[in-house]
Amino acid sequence: MSLTVGMVGHMVFGGAGLIAGFSAFIAKKGSLNHIFIGRIYVIAMILMAVTGFYYAYIRAVHISMFAAVLTAYLIATSWLYVQKKVKYLIITRYLPIFLGLPVFVYASYLSYLAMNGITDDFGHFQIPAIKYYEFALVTLIAFGYDLLFGLGKAHSFKQRMSQHIWRMAFTLYIACSAFFEGQAKLFPENLQYSVWLSLPEKFVLGLMVYWLFKGKIQKLWHKF
């Protein structure tokens, strides 16, 4: 299959997102560099999600379509939750709910199909139902907080920062999975479908856990 301008753009946006995502974790949190890199990451990932959804749609790959929708939703709400006035303005207070509701419905629909044995089938490989359930669980967790936030039950800076961290990290996890394992054929044969290509995903999850529980981890470390 020949590459189109849109496909090249999708890969460029994805590559920029990967570089910016890892750079944001390294940069000092709250610094101008972190904010600048974060904005690049948000833009790159949104564009990657839009182009990814288009190509998944024309190929009728539902799990990739949902991954793109979930990525855009998590990126948008992650950025929104660290804005200073987010809890004071009515439109921003309820916006995550309006963004999350269709994503939650979409996830529920795909999970229902998976329960009935209907998943993406590529002939030589069929996506297992558990993958749809995993995405549905992530959506439920995110949308659950959106509801609490809209109801005024979870407004603290610490709560919003936790949402920012795990949502950004999970979108980076999706991007790593799509590139390293989803495009395994681009790597040397001895690396294709090996454990090495899954290491970036595990590294991202490790970074997410560290930044979510940084204070507790540092206290435990000093005890030893």
Buried (B, 14 or more C-beta within 10 A) or exposed (E): EEEEEEBEBBBBBBBBBBBBBBBBBEBEEEEEEBEBBBEBBBBBBBBBBBBBBBBBEEEEBBBBBBBBBBBBBBBBBBBBBBEEEBBEEEEBBBBBBEBBEEBBEBBEBBBEBBEEEEBBEEEEEEBEBEBBBEBBEBBBBBBEBBBEBBEEEBBEEEBBBBBBBBBBBBBBBBBBBBBBBBEBEEBEEEEBEBEEBBEBBEBBBEBBBBBBEEEEEEEEEEEE
